[in-house]
Amino acid sequence: MGFRSEAFSTVMRFSLRAGILIVPVLIGAFLVYMAAAEQEHLHHANLRWLAQMAAQIHDKVQNYSNLVRDRAEPSSSLSGTANDSAPYSIESLKPAGTPCNPEKWVQLSVLDSAQERQLRFAHSKGDRHVCAYSDLKQLVGPTLRSGIFTSIVLAERNGRVLYRSGPDTLQITNVSFLFASEASRQNRPGSKAGASEPPRAEPPTASTHTHGLIGDTRYAIFVQPVPLALRSGADAKDTEWLLIGLSENNSLLPATSPNDMMLLLPFALALAALTWPLHKLWTMAPTDPLRSRDIAAIVLCSFGVFLVLSMLYVSEYLRQASAMRMDRQLNSFSKAFGENLQSELRLAVQQLYELDSIAAAKAVQTTEVATEILANRLEAKQVFLLFDYVDWIDGQGEKKVRWTTRSVAPQAVNVADRSYFRDVLAGNTFTLGSLPARPFAIEQVMSRTTGQAVTVVGIPSAVREHKVASLVVNLVSITDPVIPRDLGYSIIDSTGKVLFHSDRSRVFVENLFEECRQS
């Protein structure tokens, strides 16, 4: 017994119709899955970025505190009450204007003044007390990547807001209410607390993500503790800060769905709708009549399919053409970038050799600090580019001689662990084609005295009793280049650490390999 043609045609017709109906459902389910996965990835990325910002804030506060502590040491060159008011090498770190009282000037306390919110530092060594302060906005602001979140809040564990970035329409003075809902969920019936006692809002002690209402708007809340283990005592817990990122929630699909998928979805739905009448041609029996309206529908749908496929082809062609044009622009930018960098690096090497020859001719002292050398020591013809300071370093990595263009010389530190110092001593140096007889080493480092990313060039020194001369310079060609609109760049080392970036807040914070692995 075989199947009749009409029965087979009916089965095929219903199968094709069911398949066409199922395709949009499967596409929708796939989009929801992709959106949920993308949203989870964004949550992980937000916590990771918040942790990077918290680490940078911790390092800057630690660096500021170390500068104040070093001044309190008896061996400090600025020891003595008369020198307590001497300026620091970091412009935003300022000495206290009054004699330091350790009972009133508390380490890492935050007080409001008439013009600013001060973060205070205080260190004591014996009967010597040194106090300083910094504008909290100047300290914290540059480390925050405000474009990631709607608002970023730095607060104490007791909830008091120390700093906030974001729109003026979102004003927060205390963040305790953000954690009250979590505490209320934990306050189950039958607990020892009285019914009228409000739940205690205890901030989290680890990185976490939650949701909450601020006014009538629902926000995703990302919390990262900032441990400041710089003070001991019973109130040490109060010195721990919280870095909170607030992100206004949007609907799931528009906020997180992939752009390519959203571009293809309308075309896929249009193709499904236009091929709906065409299945009759595939499933009709030989005896079924072909009416005029069927012919008209087939012609119109075929034209629609052709139009949709043509639009897809044009869209793909334009995308490929745009990618090729972007590649040409990137190649042109990369070539100009490299030429400008090589030119500026050549000037930096020439400048350092010029300064080293001047120091050797003048037979500088074993230890010396000179400020404002552009006005006091150098002639115009001896300056090839702007720089911050030059050091002469002995074989143990101690900076013995420092010349700076500023009015205050940065504190000298040991650099025996720096790559540029070790490379010069070991002879692992570079040369430029235009300067074959002038070897040098170069390294991008985080300054231990200013907390800023700086570029250091090192050479073998001709000055007696000094092994290495180093120059701290800002290479404008890679720190502030003129770049096309909506184009970013980064320069990384062999481990993926970002050394230079168009967004300075990412320098020494992001790891490109890690970011790519998480995406």
Sequence and secondary structure as in RCSB ss.txt:
>XXXX:A:sequence
MGFRSEAFSTVMRFSLRAGILIVPVLIGAFLVYMAAAEQEHLHHANLRWLAQMAAQIHDKVQNYSNLVRDRAEPS
SSLSGTANDSAPYSIESLKPAGTPCNPEKWVQLSVLDSAQERQLRFAHSKGDRHVCAYSDLKQLVGPTLRSGIFT
SIVLAERNGRVLYRSGPDTLQITNVSFLFASEASRQNRPGSKAGASEPPRAEPPTASTHTHGLIGDTRYAIFVQP
VPLALRSGADAKDTEWLLIGLSENNSLLPATSPNDMMLLLPFALALAALTWPLHKLWTMAPTDPLRSRDIAAIVL
CSFGVFLVLSMLYVSEYLRQASAMRMDRQLNSFSKAFGENLQSELRLAVQQLYELDSIAAAKAVQTTEVATEILA
NRLEAKQVFLLFDYVDWIDGQGEKKVRWTTRSVAPQAVNVADRSYFRDVLAGNTFTLGSLPARPFAIEQVMSRTT
GQAVTVVGIPSAVREHKVASLVVNLVSITDPVIPRDLGYSIIDSTGKVLFHSDRSRVFVENLFEECRQS
>XXXX:A:secstr
    HHHHHHHHHHHHHHHHHHHHHHHHHHHHHHHHHHHHHHHHHHHHHHHHHHHHHHHHHHHHHHHHHHHHSTT
STT SGGGTTS  SSTTEEE SS   TTTS TT EEE SS EEEEEEEEETTEEEEEEEEHHHHHGGG  TTTSS
EEEEEETTSBEEEEES TT   SB GGGGHHHHHHH  TT SS TTS       SS EEEEEEETTEEEEEEEEE
E      STTGGGG EEEEEEEE   HHHHHS HHHHHHHHHHHHHHHHTTTTHHHHH  TTS   HHHHHHHHH
HHHHHHHHHHHHHHHHHHHHHHHHHHHHHHHHHHHHHHHHHHHHHHHHHHHHHHHHHHHHHHT  SSEEE  HHH
HT  GGG  S  SEEEEE TTSBEEEEEESSSS     B TT HHHHHHHHT  EEETTEEEEEEEEEEEE TTT
 SEEEEEEEE  STT  EEEEEE  HHHHS    TT   EEE TT BEEEESSGGGTTT BHHHHHHH 
